[in-house]
Amino acid sequence: MQTRQGDPRKFCVHAADLGHTSRIVEEASFEAAAVAYAEDYPIAVGDDDDLRVIVQDLASGHEHCFRINLESGSTAPCT
């Protein structure tokens, strides 16, 4: 099923390497799903202000990884 750009899609999101459970979120993009996860589950990550989040589109199976800076809220692809 084709969705229009901007329509909410379902994503499975979890924090990488922290052992936290995944969560299903409905957002318009991979990045928006990553930010929604981080906003709802503030996680202390120690000296590093970045949180790595894995986002999977439930319809297509595609995955993306994002680094979210918990202090500034900026996002970037994982390297």
Short mmCIF file of the C-alpha atoms (twelve columns), coordinates in Angstrom:
data_MODEL
# 
_entry.id   MODEL 
# 
loop_
_atom_site.group_PDB 
_atom_site.id 
_atom_site.type_symbol 
_atom_site.label_atom_id 
_atom_site.label_alt_id 
_atom_site.label_comp_id 
_atom_site.label_asym_id 
_atom_site.label_seq_id 
_atom_site.Cartn_x 
_atom_site.Cartn_y 
_atom_site.Cartn_z 
_atom_site.pdbx_PDB_model_num 
ATOM 1  C CA . MET A 1  0.000  0.000  0.000  1 
ATOM 2  C CA . GLN A 2  1.439  3.348  -1.042 1 
ATOM 3  C CA . THR A 3  1.173  6.215  1.453  1 
ATOM 4  C CA . ARG A 4  1.351  9.893  0.673  1 
ATOM 5  C CA . GLN A 5  4.377  11.789 1.919  1 
ATOM 6  C CA . GLY A 6  3.561  13.208 5.339  1 
ATOM 7  C CA . ASP A 7  0.934  10.560 6.171  1 
ATOM 8  C CA . PRO A 8  1.619  8.828  9.488  1 
ATOM 9  C CA . ARG A 9  3.294  5.422  9.224  1 
ATOM 10 C CA . LYS A 10 4.001  2.842  11.908 1 
ATOM 11 C CA . PHE A 11 7.577  2.414  13.068 1 
ATOM 12 C CA . CYS A 12 9.220  0.148  15.615 1 
ATOM 13 C CA . VAL A 13 11.833 2.136  17.525 1 
ATOM 14 C CA . HIS A 14 14.421 1.173  20.135 1 
ATOM 15 C CA . ALA A 15 17.562 2.594  21.670 1 
ATOM 16 C CA . ALA A 16 20.645 0.808  20.387 1 
ATOM 17 C CA . ASP A 17 22.994 -0.805 22.914 1 
ATOM 18 C CA . LEU A 18 20.936 0.181  25.982 1 
ATOM 19 C CA . GLY A 19 18.748 -2.896 26.402 1 
ATOM 20 C CA . HIS A 20 15.514 -0.914 26.383 1 
ATOM 21 C CA . THR A 21 12.379 -2.409 24.913 1 
ATOM 22 C CA . SER A 22 11.110 -1.274 21.546 1 
ATOM 23 C CA . ARG A 23 8.049  0.872  21.041 1 
ATOM 24 C CA . ILE A 24 5.611  1.325  18.143 1 
ATOM 25 C CA . VAL A 25 5.093  4.945  17.101 1 
ATOM 26 C CA . GLU A 26 3.084  6.574  14.320 1 
ATOM 27 C CA . GLU A 27 4.902  9.435  12.637 1 
ATOM 28 C CA . ALA A 28 5.394  10.897 9.165  1 
ATOM 29 C CA . SER A 29 9.104  10.018 8.837  1 
ATOM 30 C CA . PHE A 30 11.921 7.911  10.223 1 
ATOM 31 C CA . GLU A 31 13.484 10.974 11.869 1 
ATOM 32 C CA . ALA A 32 10.191 12.070 13.453 1 
ATOM 33 C CA . ALA A 33 9.754  8.555  14.891 1 
ATOM 34 C CA . ALA A 34 13.269 8.670  16.389 1 
ATOM 35 C CA . VAL A 35 12.619 12.049 18.012 1 
ATOM 36 C CA . ALA A 36 9.210  10.930 19.345 1 
ATOM 37 C CA . TYR A 37 10.866 7.921  20.975 1 
ATOM 38 C CA . ALA A 38 13.560 10.061 22.609 1 
ATOM 39 C CA . GLU A 39 11.011 12.617 23.837 1 
ATOM 40 C CA . ASP A 40 8.833  9.975  25.489 1 
ATOM 41 C CA . TYR A 41 11.702 7.990  26.998 1 
ATOM 42 C CA . PRO A 42 14.358 10.333 28.355 1 
ATOM 43 C CA . ILE A 43 17.413 8.175  28.921 1 
ATOM 44 C CA . ALA A 44 20.553 9.107  30.804 1 
ATOM 45 C CA . VAL A 45 23.487 8.095  28.624 1 
ATOM 46 C CA . GLY A 46 26.369 9.178  30.840 1 
ATOM 47 C CA . ASP A 47 29.114 11.426 29.533 1 
ATOM 48 C CA . ASP A 48 27.914 11.117 25.936 1 
ATOM 49 C CA . ASP A 49 24.907 13.341 25.182 1 
ATOM 50 C CA . ASP A 50 24.049 11.305 22.060 1 
ATOM 51 C CA . LEU A 51 21.473 8.524  21.989 1 
ATOM 52 C CA . ARG A 52 21.559 6.017  19.111 1 
ATOM 53 C CA . VAL A 53 18.069 5.011  18.006 1 
ATOM 54 C CA . ILE A 54 17.136 2.292  15.497 1 
ATOM 55 C CA . VAL A 55 13.910 2.946  13.563 1 
ATOM 56 C CA . GLN A 56 12.198 0.283  11.427 1 
ATOM 57 C CA . ASP A 57 9.263  0.955  9.097  1 
ATOM 58 C CA . LEU A 58 6.792  -1.831 9.876  1 
ATOM 59 C CA . ALA A 59 5.301  -1.835 6.367  1 
ATOM 60 C CA . SER A 60 8.533  -2.018 4.355  1 
ATOM 61 C CA . GLY A 61 11.007 -3.414 6.892  1 
ATOM 62 C CA . HIS A 62 13.541 -0.667 6.091  1 
ATOM 63 C CA . GLU A 63 15.697 0.461  9.006  1 
ATOM 64 C CA . HIS A 64 17.568 3.658  9.773  1 
ATOM 65 C CA . CYS A 65 19.812 4.592  12.679 1 
ATOM 66 C CA . PHE A 66 19.914 8.107  14.130 1 
ATOM 67 C CA . ARG A 67 22.081 9.838  16.701 1 
ATOM 68 C CA . ILE A 68 20.015 12.237 18.793 1 
ATOM 69 C CA . ASN A 69 21.783 14.835 20.886 1 
ATOM 70 C CA . LEU A 70 19.752 14.864 24.109 1 
ATOM 71 C CA . GLU A 71 20.942 18.334 25.062 1 
ATOM 72 C CA . SER A 72 20.225 20.161 21.778 1 
ATOM 73 C CA . GLY A 73 17.647 17.813 20.198 1 
ATOM 74 C CA . SER A 74 19.557 17.683 16.905 1 
ATOM 75 C CA . THR A 75 19.511 14.467 14.887 1 
ATOM 76 C CA . ALA A 76 21.969 12.943 12.434 1 
ATOM 77 C CA . PRO A 77 22.382 9.558  10.752 1 
ATOM 78 C CA . CYS A 78 24.559 7.097  12.682 1 
ATOM 79 C CA . THR A 79 28.104 6.717  11.413 1 
# 
